[in-house]
Amino acid sequence: MSARQGAAGVFRIQGAEPTRAECATLSCDLTAVLTEPGVVTALVIAGVVAFVALAYVRDAKADCRDERRRVLDERAAFEEFADRVSGLDPAPASSTVSSFNGPAAAVRTVSPVDGRSSTGDDVRLRRVLAAYRDTVMSLPHYRQEYDETIPESLAAELGPDTATALASNGTLSSGAQSALVRRSRRAADARASLADAIEAEIDALSEYETDLASVDRRRRRLLEHLDGVEGDGTDASIDVWQRLDELESECDEVAGERQRALDDPPMTVEAPGDGEDRRPFHGYLYGAADGPRYPVLAQVAEIAGRIRADRDRVASRVAGEE
């Protein structure tokens, strides 16, 4: 895959219910809860202080680490391929033709099995194909993810004219050699940039994890505190209700920060063979994952939902004590 700079797509996830402008105060919200049928019941807070495991964010971090490792492996493979090709002796100029404008279909004249060309059995071409097979194509994930032959992969990664030139000439010209080395190093550099962007995303996920863990920890402490209140706990319940409301506001802030990051990703990414030309950075990372496409927003929504449920239970406790 090659990384390119570009504009990002816009992602919008609405996790909270629309704000009701006509009822935004504490007393109004409490009244709304207390007047719902079946809500006015006594509540034992003990046992509802559940811990949110932050699984979405932690799984996203693990996926990003795996992807970064693959990207770095690809970078090293393209660097090694470039080094091996640069060390080859190109064919004499008289035995080659300038063919960087040949038809793309000529790529398929190179056999992916034994590295032989239908136009000849040149040792230089076999060495190029063997070098690509032993470096880029030997990566454990490469064939599984892209399912390409050697010439198809060469065309996708380094340009169809590069593979076409090899197939048309049946050998390695000096021009083809220079192009292979130059484009291979460019592919390696692109992966280095992509790996840096993924590392920055991992750092961001760690910060979100810390912030959300702090919110959830304070949520649980509030409920534990309320459970230990003796006697008339109405005032304590209202205070806890307010503080839970503040925690939900913190969740909104985290979601807004993440939304801005989604709106302005560091790059767009093109992955050959997947049928898409360009994808925003976060879509590339999470679009094909088993988890949610927006793990941070999903995590915020989970915690915010838990806070709202806790707030409703606290309101029910107030109703039961009145």
C-alpha positions as CSV (number, residue, x, y, z in Angstrom):
1,M,0.0,0.0,0.0
2,S,1.2,3.5,-0.6
3,A,0.5,6.5,1.5
4,R,-0.5,9.8,0.0
5,Q,-1.3,13.2,1.3
6,G,-4.8,14.4,0.7
7,A,-8.1,15.6,2.0
8,A,-10.1,13.6,4.4
9,G,-13.6,12.3,4.5
10,V,-16.1,13.5,7.1
11,F,-17.4,11.2,9.7
12,R,-20.3,12.1,11.9
13,I,-21.4,9.8,14.7
14,Q,-24.3,11.0,16.9
15,G,-24.1,9.1,20.2
16,A,-26.2,11.2,22.5
17,E,-29.9,12.1,22.1
18,P,-30.7,15.6,20.7
19,T,-30.7,18.3,23.4
20,R,-34.1,19.5,24.4
21,A,-33.9,23.2,24.5
22,E,-37.1,23.6,26.5
23,C,-35.8,21.4,29.4
24,A,-32.1,21.7,30.2
25,T,-31.9,22.3,34.0
26,L,-31.2,19.9,36.8
27,S,-34.7,20.1,38.3
28,C,-36.4,19.7,34.9
29,D,-34.3,16.6,34.1
30,L,-35.0,15.1,37.5
31,T,-38.7,15.8,37.1
32,A,-38.7,14.1,33.7
33,V,-37.1,11.0,35.1
34,L,-39.3,10.9,38.3
35,T,-42.6,11.2,36.4
36,E,-41.9,8.3,34.0
37,P,-44.1,5.2,34.7
38,G,-42.3,2.6,36.7
39,V,-39.3,4.7,37.6
40,V,-40.4,5.7,41.1
41,T,-38.9,2.7,42.8
42,A,-36.4,2.1,45.5
43,L,-32.9,1.3,44.2
44,V,-29.9,-0.4,45.8
45,I,-26.8,1.2,44.3
46,A,-24.6,-1.7,45.4
47,G,-23.9,-4.1,42.5
48,V,-24.4,-1.6,39.7
49,V,-20.9,-0.1,40.0
50,A,-19.6,-1.9,37.0
51,F,-16.3,-1.4,35.4
52,V,-16.1,-0.4,31.7
53,A,-13.2,-2.4,30.2
54,L,-12.5,0.1,27.4
55,A,-12.2,-2.9,25.1
56,Y,-12.9,-0.9,21.9
57,V,-9.9,1.4,22.4
58,R,-7.6,-1.4,23.6
59,D,-8.5,-3.6,20.6
60,A,-7.9,-0.6,18.3
61,K,-4.4,-0.2,19.8
62,A,-3.6,-3.8,19.3
63,D,-4.8,-3.7,15.7
64,C,-2.7,-0.5,15.1
65,R,0.4,-2.1,16.5
66,D,-0.1,-5.1,14.2
67,E,-0.6,-2.9,11.2
68,R,2.4,-0.8,12.0
69,R,4.6,-3.9,12.2
70,R,3.3,-5.0,8.8
71,V,4.0,-1.6,7.3
72,L,7.5,-1.6,8.7
73,D,8.1,-5.1,7.4
74,E,7.0,-3.8,3.9
75,R,9.3,-0.8,4.2
76,A,12.3,-3.1,5.0
77,A,11.3,-5.4,2.1
78,F,11.2,-2.6,-0.5
79,E,14.5,-1.3,0.8
80,E,16.1,-4.7,0.4
81,F,14.6,-5.1,-3.0
82,A,16.0,-1.7,-4.1
83,D,19.4,-2.7,-2.8
84,R,19.4,-6.0,-4.7
85,V,18.3,-4.5,-7.9
86,S,20.8,-1.7,-7.8
87,G,23.5,-4.3,-7.4
88,L,22.6,-6.0,-10.7
89,D,24.4,-5.4,-14.0
90,P,21.9,-4.1,-16.5
91,A,21.8,-5.4,-20.0
92,P,23.8,-3.6,-22.7
93,A,21.9,-0.8,-24.3
94,S,21.9,-2.5,-27.7
95,S,20.0,-5.5,-26.3
96,T,17.1,-3.4,-24.8
97,V,14.5,-1.0,-26.1
98,S,13.0,1.9,-24.4
99,S,9.6,0.5,-23.4
100,F,8.1,2.5,-20.4
101,N,5.1,3.2,-22.6
102,G,4.1,-0.4,-23.4
103,P,0.6,-1.8,-22.9
104,A,-0.4,-2.8,-19.4
105,A,-1.4,-6.2,-20.7
106,A,2.2,-7.1,-21.3
107,V,2.7,-7.4,-17.6
108,R,1.0,-10.8,-17.7
109,T,3.7,-12.2,-20.1
110,V,6.0,-12.6,-17.1
111,S,5.3,-15.8,-15.3
112,P,4.9,-15.5,-11.5
113,V,5.9,-19.1,-11.0
114,D,9.4,-19.5,-12.2
115,G,10.3,-15.9,-13.1
116,R,10.7,-16.6,-16.8
117,S,9.6,-14.3,-19.6
118,S,7.7,-15.3,-22.7
119,T,10.1,-13.2,-24.7
120,G,13.3,-14.7,-23.4
121,D,15.2,-16.4,-20.5
122,D,17.4,-13.5,-19.4
123,V,19.2,-14.1,-16.2
124,R,18.8,-10.4,-15.2
125,L,15.1,-10.5,-15.4
126,R,15.0,-13.8,-13.4
127,R,17.1,-12.1,-10.7
128,V,14.8,-9.1,-10.5
129,L,11.7,-11.3,-10.2
130,A,13.5,-13.6,-7.7
131,A,14.5,-10.6,-5.7
132,Y,11.0,-9.3,-5.5
133,R,9.7,-12.8,-4.7
134,D,12.2,-13.2,-1.9
135,T,11.6,-9.7,-0.4
136,V,8.2,-8.1,-0.9
137,M,6.3,-11.2,-1.8
138,S,7.8,-13.3,1.0
139,L,6.2,-11.2,3.7
140,P,3.8,-13.5,5.6
141,H,0.8,-11.2,5.1
142,Y,1.4,-10.1,1.6
143,R,-0.2,-12.9,-0.5
144,Q,-3.0,-13.3,2.0
145,E,-4.0,-9.6,1.9
146,Y,-3.4,-8.8,-1.7
147,D,-3.6,-12.2,-3.5
148,E,-1.5,-10.9,-6.5
149,T,1.0,-12.5,-8.8
150,I,4.6,-11.1,-8.9
151,P,3.9,-9.0,-12.0
152,E,0.6,-7.8,-10.7
153,S,2.2,-6.7,-7.5
154,L,5.1,-5.0,-9.3
155,A,2.5,-3.1,-11.4
156,A,0.4,-2.1,-8.4
157,E,3.3,-1.0,-6.2
158,L,5.9,0.4,-8.6
159,G,3.8,1.3,-11.7
160,P,2.4,-0.7,-14.6
161,D,5.0,0.8,-17.0
162,T,7.8,-0.7,-14.8
163,A,6.5,-4.2,-15.1
164,T,5.6,-3.7,-18.7
165,A,9.2,-2.7,-19.5
166,L,10.6,-5.8,-18.0
167,A,8.1,-8.0,-19.8
168,S,8.5,-6.3,-23.2
169,N,12.3,-6.3,-23.1
170,G,12.7,-9.7,-21.4
171,T,15.7,-8.3,-19.6
172,L,16.8,-5.5,-17.3
173,S,17.6,-2.3,-19.1
174,S,19.5,0.5,-17.3
175,G,16.3,2.6,-17.5
176,A,14.2,-0.1,-16.0
177,Q,16.8,-0.7,-13.3
178,S,16.8,3.0,-12.3
179,A,13.0,3.2,-12.2
180,L,12.8,0.0,-10.1
181,V,15.3,1.3,-7.6
182,R,13.8,4.8,-7.4
183,R,10.2,3.7,-7.1
184,S,11.1,1.0,-4.6
185,R,12.8,3.5,-2.3
186,R,9.8,5.8,-2.7
187,A,7.5,2.9,-1.7
188,A,9.7,2.4,1.4
189,D,9.7,6.1,2.3
190,A,5.9,6.1,2.0
191,R,5.6,3.2,4.4
192,A,7.9,5.0,6.8
193,S,5.6,8.0,6.8
194,L,2.6,5.7,7.2
195,A,4.2,3.9,10.2
196,D,4.9,7.3,11.8
197,A,1.2,8.2,11.4
198,I,0.1,4.9,12.9
199,E,2.4,5.4,15.8
200,A,0.9,8.8,16.4
201,E,-2.6,7.2,16.3
202,I,-1.4,4.7,18.9
203,D,-0.3,7.5,21.1
204,A,-3.6,9.3,20.6
205,L,-5.5,6.1,21.5
206,S,-3.5,5.8,24.7
207,E,-4.5,9.3,25.7
208,Y,-8.1,8.6,25.0
209,E,-7.9,5.5,27.0
210,T,-6.4,7.4,29.9
211,D,-9.1,10.1,29.8
212,L,-12.0,7.7,29.5
213,A,-10.6,5.4,32.2
214,S,-10.5,8.5,34.5
215,V,-14.1,9.3,33.7
216,D,-15.2,5.8,34.4
217,R,-13.2,5.6,37.6
218,R,-14.8,8.8,38.9
219,R,-18.2,7.5,37.9
220,R,-17.8,4.3,39.9
221,R,-16.4,6.3,42.9
222,L,-19.5,8.5,42.9
223,L,-21.8,5.5,43.0
224,E,-19.7,3.8,45.7
225,H,-19.9,7.0,47.8
226,L,-23.6,7.2,47.4
227,D,-24.0,3.6,48.4
228,G,-22.3,4.4,51.7
229,V,-24.5,7.4,52.6
230,E,-26.6,6.7,55.6
231,G,-29.9,8.3,56.5
232,D,-31.6,10.8,54.1
233,G,-29.4,10.8,51.1
234,T,-31.4,13.1,49.0
235,D,-28.9,15.9,48.9
236,A,-26.1,13.4,48.3
237,S,-28.1,11.9,45.5
238,I,-28.7,15.2,43.8
239,D,-25.0,16.1,44.1
240,V,-24.0,12.8,42.6
241,W,-26.5,13.3,39.8
242,Q,-25.0,16.7,39.0
243,R,-21.5,15.3,39.0
244,L,-22.6,12.5,36.7
245,D,-23.9,15.1,34.4
246,E,-20.5,16.8,34.4
247,L,-18.9,13.5,33.5
248,E,-21.2,13.1,30.5
249,S,-20.1,16.6,29.4
250,E,-16.5,15.4,29.6
251,C,-17.5,12.5,27.3
252,D,-18.9,15.0,24.9
253,E,-15.6,16.9,24.9
254,V,-13.7,13.7,24.2
255,A,-16.1,12.8,21.3
256,G,-15.7,16.3,19.9
257,E,-11.9,16.1,20.0
258,R,-12.0,12.7,18.3
259,Q,-14.4,14.0,15.6
260,R,-12.0,16.8,14.8
261,A,-9.2,14.2,14.3
262,L,-11.4,12.2,12.0
263,D,-12.2,15.3,10.0
264,D,-8.5,16.1,9.6
265,P,-6.5,12.8,9.2
266,P,-2.8,13.0,8.6
267,M,-3.0,11.4,5.1
268,T,-5.1,9.3,2.7
269,V,-4.0,5.8,2.0
270,E,-4.2,3.7,-1.2
271,A,-4.1,-0.1,-0.9
272,P,-3.6,-1.9,-4.2
273,G,-6.0,-4.7,-4.9
274,D,-8.9,-3.6,-2.7
275,G,-10.8,-1.9,-5.4
276,E,-10.7,1.5,-3.8
277,D,-8.4,4.3,-5.0
278,R,-8.1,6.3,-1.8
279,R,-9.3,6.0,1.7
280,P,-9.0,8.3,4.7
281,F,-6.4,7.3,7.2
282,H,-8.8,6.1,9.9
283,G,-10.9,4.3,7.4
284,Y,-7.8,2.4,6.3
285,L,-7.0,1.5,9.9
286,Y,-10.5,0.4,11.1
287,G,-12.6,-0.1,8.0
288,A,-11.8,-3.8,7.7
289,A,-11.4,-4.5,11.4
290,D,-13.8,-6.8,13.3
291,G,-14.6,-4.1,15.8
292,P,-16.4,-0.8,15.3
293,R,-15.2,1.5,12.5
294,Y,-14.9,4.4,15.0
295,P,-13.6,2.7,18.2
296,V,-13.0,5.9,20.2
297,L,-16.5,7.2,19.5
298,A,-17.9,3.7,20.2
299,Q,-16.1,3.7,23.6
300,V,-17.3,7.2,24.4
301,A,-20.9,6.2,23.6
302,E,-20.6,3.1,25.8
303,I,-19.4,5.1,28.8
304,A,-21.8,8.0,28.2
305,G,-24.6,5.5,28.1
306,R,-23.5,3.9,31.4
307,I,-23.4,7.4,32.9
308,R,-26.9,8.2,31.7
309,A,-28.2,4.9,33.1
310,D,-26.5,5.6,36.4
311,R,-28.0,9.1,36.5
312,D,-31.5,7.6,36.0
313,R,-30.9,5.2,38.8
314,V,-29.8,8.0,41.1
315,A,-33.0,9.9,40.2
316,S,-35.0,6.8,41.0
317,R,-33.3,6.6,44.4
318,V,-34.3,10.2,45.1
319,A,-37.9,9.4,44.2
320,G,-37.8,6.3,46.4
321,E,-36.6,8.3,49.4
322,E,-39.1,11.2,49.1
